[in-house]
Amino acid sequence: MMKKNFFDRFADWAAYFTGSAWAFLGASGLVIIWAATGPLFHFSETWQMIINTGTTIITFLMVFLIQKAQNKDSKAIQIKLNELVATSKKASNRIVDIEDLTEDELDQLHKFYEKLGEQRGNRSVSHTSRHDKEIPNHRYK
């Protein structure tokens, strides 16, 4: 395996830590401390701006960490699914890279599989169609 770079290691740690009970307790503690200091600072605009600025900065940075974690998870899931499709003798290999299709193409494919599911539920319907030639091994599903 390749050695992870600093950002990958940091992003993995940050995603793990920020999803922990300790991070939630820490954030809750900071909010409680901030709220408790309100009377000391007469609930001033500066006092309010501290929490607004802090939460905005943290939220902004967390968006990128969350997106990185989701991209990594999505890629891993796609690879696992591709492996399952590749090892199944009856599965069509044409769908291995469907994540690269446009939204309209994905919608068309989704409708096709909905119709396929309806046909499987109705045993009196013939299981051959024009899609048998378009998608190899389709008739086995």
C-alpha positions in Angstrom: 0.0 0.0 0.0 1.1 3.6 -0.7 2.0 5.7 2.3 -0.6 8.4 2.9 0.4 12.0 2.6 0.0 14.5 5.5 -3.3 15.8 4.4 -4.8 12.4 3.9 -3.7 11.3 7.4 -5.0 14.6 8.9 -8.3 14.4 7.1 -8.8 10.8 8.2 -8.0 11.7 11.8 -10.2 14.9 11.7 -13.2 13.0 10.3 -12.8 10.3 12.9 -12.3 12.8 15.8 -15.1 15.2 14.8 -17.5 12.3 14.7 -16.7 11.2 18.2 -18.5 11.8 21.5 -15.4 13.8 22.7 -15.7 16.3 19.9 -19.4 16.8 20.6 -18.7 17.2 24.3 -15.9 19.7 23.6 -18.1 21.7 21.2 -21.0 21.6 23.7 -18.6 22.8 26.5 -17.4 25.7 24.4 -21.0 26.8 23.7 -21.9 26.6 27.4 -18.8 28.6 28.3 -19.7 31.2 25.7 -23.3 31.4 26.9 -22.2 31.7 30.5 -19.9 34.6 29.6 -22.8 36.5 28.1 -23.7 38.5 31.2 -20.0 39.3 31.8 -19.8 41.0 28.4 -23.3 42.4 28.5 -24.4 40.2 25.6 -22.5 42.6 23.3 -22.2 42.4 19.5 -18.5 41.4 19.9 -19.6 38.6 22.2 -22.1 37.4 19.7 -19.6 37.8 16.8 -17.2 35.4 18.6 -19.6 32.5 18.3 -20.8 33.4 14.9 -17.3 33.7 13.5 -16.0 30.6 15.2 -18.9 28.4 14.0 -18.7 29.8 10.5 -15.0 29.0 10.2 -15.4 25.5 11.6 -18.3 24.8 9.4 -16.5 26.1 6.3 -13.5 23.8 7.0 -15.6 20.8 7.9 -17.4 20.9 4.6 -14.1 20.1 2.8 -13.2 17.3 5.3 -16.6 15.8 5.0 -16.5 15.9 1.2 -13.0 14.3 1.2 -14.3 11.5 3.5 -17.4 11.0 1.3 -15.3 10.9 -1.9 -13.1 8.3 -0.4 -16.0 6.2 0.8 -17.8 6.5 -2.5 -14.7 5.4 -4.4 -14.2 2.4 -2.2 -17.9 1.4 -2.5 -17.7 1.7 -6.3 -14.6 -0.4 -6.4 -16.2 -3.1 -4.3 -19.3 -3.1 -6.5 -17.2 -3.2 -9.6 -15.5 -6.3 -8.2 -18.8 -8.0 -7.5 -20.0 -7.2 -11.1 -16.7 -8.3 -12.6 -16.8 -11.7 -10.7 -20.4 -12.5 -11.5 -20.7 -14.6 -14.7 -24.2 -13.4 -15.3 -23.7 -9.7 -14.6 -23.2 -7.2 -17.4 -19.8 -5.5 -17.3 -21.2 -2.6 -19.2 -22.5 -1.1 -16.0 -19.1 -1.1 -14.2 -18.4 2.6 -15.0 -21.9 4.0 -14.9 -20.9 6.7 -12.4 -19.4 8.5 -15.4 -22.8 8.8 -17.2 -24.8 12.0 -17.3 -27.8 12.4 -15.0 -30.2 11.8 -18.0 -28.4 8.6 -18.9 -28.6 7.4 -15.3 -32.3 8.2 -15.3 -32.9 6.2 -18.4 -30.9 3.2 -17.0 -32.9 3.5 -13.7 -36.2 3.3 -15.7 -34.9 0.3 -17.6 -34.1 -1.6 -14.3 -37.5 -0.6 -12.9 -39.2 -2.1 -15.9 -37.0 -5.2 -15.5 -38.1 -5.5 -11.9 -41.7 -5.3 -12.9 -41.2 -8.0 -15.5 -39.6 -10.3 -13.0 -42.6 -9.9 -10.7 -45.0 -10.8 -13.5 -44.2 -14.4 -14.6 -46.5 -14.4 -17.6 -44.4 -11.7 -19.3 -41.7 -12.9 -21.6 -38.2 -12.3 -20.3 -36.8 -11.5 -23.6 -36.8 -7.9 -24.9 -34.8 -5.6 -27.2 -32.5 -5.0 -24.2 -31.2 -8.6 -24.3 -29.0 -7.5 -27.2 -28.1 -4.2 -25.7 -27.1 -5.5 -22.2 -25.3 -8.9 -22.3 -26.5 -11.4 -19.8 -29.6 -9.3 -19.1 -32.0 -12.2 -19.5 -30.4 -14.0 -16.5 -31.4 -11.3 -14.1 
